[in-house]
Structures are given as structure tokens and as C-alpha cells.
Amino acid sequence: MSRILVIDDNRTNLELMCYLLRAFGYECDSTRDAAAGLEQAVEANYEVVLVDILMPGMDGYEFARRFKADPRLAGVPLVAVTALAMPGDRDRIAKAGFDGYIAKPIDPQRFVQQVESRLQAPVVGARTPSYTTESSPRPEQRGPIVLAVDDLQTNLDVIRASLAPFGYRIAEAHTVREAIDLIERALPALIVCDLHMPGEGGFALIERIREHERWRAIPFIFLSSTAWQTKDRRRGMELGARKFILRPIDPERLRREIEELIGRGDDSDR
């Protein structure tokens, strides 16, 4: 199994990148400190190392200089993950010794493919989806619509990356109001909703869903990272939720739970 090291001082970026890599079968180690990452790279056998450029202390450029100067590491692919994407920045990234770069904000649907382009032997198996690239048009998706509701875009990105490659069409809403607007335009096959959001939260959405005869049969799944209390679970189930899933999400479990309720994305005509 390929092992990848990710270095980024931003915890959210770090967690998202490792989350996506693990979801597709890769081992992922991570650190928010470049100096510590350099030591890890020497001690472990990584297939590729991903490094942010703008970090406190040792930045990505200095990391690359030391990394490529070490004969034990010089042959390991080193990829910059950065918001610095102007022509001058790209030239400096290449001169620093990086073998490539991935622009921020990362695209969850293309990120793993971008990393795999630097691997000699990408992981192959049932968990590896078929990707599209910028040079090849996306096939028309006809799978079931999953409405994902969360005020954090990172959480929505994770849901999309977990489901879209397997045929599900993902509709995103950041608020209860946005979710209602989307449901009025296109009835989803299933709703995945964060429990706690600013203003109206997941309980408010499911209550409004159950008020409509045409909507109340839509399977509803709650996601939560901060509340797993018995009273919250009991209230959600009483309101009609079919499942409660605790974050951090296991992509395989999420897909399995959804398949149990509405079937596989790539097998459905809904």
C-alpha cells in the first residue's frame, strides 16, 4: 500500500487531504510542522510527499531545498500544495526542487488523481473511482440526487468526494433555507444534514420536511461531530431520521448506509 506524507500548518487543509487519500486506499501520515516532516520523511518510506509553501518557521521552499539535498530523499516525488499559482510562483516552485504542484483550494474530485500522477503504482481496487480530467468531458450523471446540508464547505467537499465518484449526484446547501429551495426545485432521493448549524439547524430542517406530504418519505441522515448525546439521537429518530452518523466520516460506511436506503448510485435511474 502506498504511503504518503502531507505537511500543512492549516489543520482543515491537512485533515481534508488525508481524509481524501485514506478514502481511496492510501496510507497518509501528516504533520503541521515542516521540520518535523523532514525528520519523518527520512525515517519512513514515502511514495510521495505533499508540502504547503507558506508555513511559519521552515517554509516549503526551505523544506524542498533540504529535502532534495538529502541523497536518501532526492528520488522521492515532492509536490507543492499551494495557493501561489501565478507564473512567477510556478517557476520558483520548480527551481526550489519540487516535482510538481497542486493549486489551492484543492478540488476534492480531482485531488487524488493529481497525487496519483506522481505515483509509480497508484492503488487499484474497488475503492478507486474512475476520474474525469479537464481534457475529457464528464459523463452525464443519472444517479440519485443526495442533498448535503452543512454550513462548512469543507464538510460538503468531503461528502461530495465520498459519493460523487460512485454515481451519486450531489446538491449542496449551506442553510435550511437553501435546502428547502433546492428540494422545491428537484426532489432528492436522500438528505444528509449536519445536526448543528448557525441559525436553523438539522432539527429545523427535518421538521419542515415532515410537514410536507410529498417530502416526508425522503430518507434523512444526520451527521454530527459535536453532539452524540442520547437525547439528540432520540429526538432525531422521533422526528423521522433514518440514521445518525458520527464524524469524522468513514466514506465506505457513508456509502454503505446510503446504499442500504436508496441503492447504489451507479445502478440507479432516479
N, C-alpha and C positions, 0 to 999 in steps of 0.2 A: 504494500500500500504506500502510495506517495505521501511524503511528509513535507509540509510547507510551514515556513516561519513568516509571521506577519508582525510588523513593527509600526506602531502609530500611537502618538500620545493622546489622540482623541478616542475615548472609551467607546463611544457609539459607533464610530467607523470601524474600530478594531473588532467589536463584537459582531457587527454585520458581516464583515469579510470572513471571519472564521465560521460564522453560522452558515453562510452560503457554501463554503468549501466543505464543511463537515456534512452538509445536507447531500452533497454529491459524492461522498465516499472518501474524502481525503482526510488525513490526519492534519490537524492545524495547531501549532504552538503560537503563542503570542506574548508580546511584551510592549509596554508603553515607553520603555527606555532604550535608546539606541545602543548605549554602551553595554547594557545587559544583553541586548540582542546579539551583539557581536560575539560575546562570550558564548551564548547559546549556539550560534552558528558554527563556532569552532568545535564545540563539544558534541554536537549532533550531526546527523547525516541528512541534510535537507535537499529536496529536489529543486526547490526554488525559494527565494527569499523576497518578500514584498516589503518595501520601506517607504514611509511617508518622507517628504522632503523637509517641510517646515516643522521642526521639533525643538524644544528647549534643550540646552546643553549641546550634545552632539547632534548636528542636523544630518539630513540624508546625504548631502554631498560629502561631508567628512566620513560618514559611515561607509559610503561607496569607495572612497579613497583607501581606507584601511582594509576594507573587505577584499578588494581586488589586489591589494599589495600582499596579502597573505597567500602563499602558494597552496595552502590547504583549502582555500575557498575560491581561488581565482576562477575555477571552472564551473562554479555553481551559478546558474542564472540569477541575476539580480534585477528586480523590476521596481521602478518608482511608481508609487500611487499618489498622485498629486493634483492639486488644482492649478498648478503652474503649467499651462498648456500653450503659451504663446511660442512662436517660432524660436525666439531667443532662448526661452526656457528649455525647449526641447534640445537645442544644441548644447546647452550647458549640462543637461541631464546625460546626454550621450558622452560628452567629454569627461564627465565625472566617473564613467565606468559602468553605468547602468546598461543592461542589455535590452531594455525596453521600458515603456511606461504605460500606466493606465490612468486615464483622466478622472478626477473627482468632479462632481459626485458620481460614484460608481453606478452603473446600470445593473441592477440585480439579475436581469435576464441574460446579460452578456458577460458578467464578471468572470464566472468560472471558465467560460470559453476563452476569455482573454488570458487567464492564468495558464490554462492548458496549452496554449500556443507556445509556451516556454518550456513545457514538459516534454521529455523524450517519450514517455509512455503514460498518457492520461489513463485514469481509472476507467475501465469499461465494464458495464454491467447494467442491471435493471434500474439502478438508481441514477444512471447518467442519461439526461434527456437529450433529445435532438434539438440542437440550437439552430437558429437562423442567424445570418450575418447581414451586415449592411449591404453587401453585394448581391444577396439573394432575398427576394421578397418573402414576407411572412405568409405562410399558408393561411387560408381563411379558417378561422376557428368557429366550430359549430357546437362545442361542448356546452355544458350547463353554465349558467351565469352564477357566480358566487359574489355576493355583495360583502365587501370587507369594510368595517366601520371602525375607525380609530383616529384619534386626534394627532397621533405621531406618524409622520410619513415613513420613518424607518420601520415601524411595525407593519405598515401596509406593504412596504417593499419586501419584507420577509415573507408575508403571506403570498404575495404575487410570485416571488421566486420559488416558493414551495409548490405552488399549484399550477401556474400558467404553463410550464413546460409539459404538463401531463394532460393538457387539453381543456382545462377549465378556463372560462372567460372571467376575468376579474373586473368588477366595478368597485371603485373606491369612493368612500365618503369620509369626511373628517368630522362631521357633526350629525346629530339626529335629523336636523332639517334637511341636510344634503341627502341623507339616506332615504328619507321619505320622498324627496323629489325624484330620486333615481328609481325607486320602486313604482312610483306612479307612471314613469315612462317605460320601464321594462321590468316585468316581474322576475325576480331572481329565483333560482332553484333552491338557494340556501343563503342564510345570512350568518356571517362570523363577526362578532361585535365585542369590542373592549368593554369591560364592566364599568370602569370609572373614567369619565372624560369631563373636561370643564363644561359647566352649564349642565345640559341634559346628558345623562349617562345611558348605559346599556339598558337599565331597567325601564327608563322612559321610552326607549325605542321599542322594546318588546311589548310594553303595554299598549302603545299605539298600533303596533302590528296586529295584536289580538283583537282590537276594536273593529277591524275590517274583516268582513266575512271572506272576501276573496284572498286576503293576505294571511289569515291566521293559520293556514296549513303549511306555510313556508317553514322548513326546519331551521331552528335558531341555535347557534352555538355561542356560548360566552367564552371569552379569553380574559385571563387576569394574571397579573404578576404581583399585585399588591394585596389582593383580598382572596382568601381561600377559606373564609370562615364558614362554619356550618350554616349560620343564618343567611348568608348571602347565597350560598348554594341552594338552600331550601327555598328562598324567595324566588330565585331564578327558575327553578324547576316548577314551582307553583304557577309562575307566570307563563309557563309553556316551553321553556328552553329544553332542548333535547340532550345537550351535553355541556359540560364545563371542562375547559382545558386550561391547565396552569402553564404560564410562561416560565422559562424560555420554551418556545415551541419546538417539539420534535417534528420535523417535516414529514417523516414517514407516518407518525401517529396521526398528524392532522389529516393527511391524505386518506389514511385508513378509516378514520372516523367519518370523513365526508363520503367516502365510497359506501360506507355502511348505510348512510342516509339517502344518497341520491345516485349512487353508482359511479363508475369511472368516468373521468372527463372525456377521454378519447373514445369511449364506447357509446356515448350518449348523443342523441339527436335533439336534446332540449335546448 
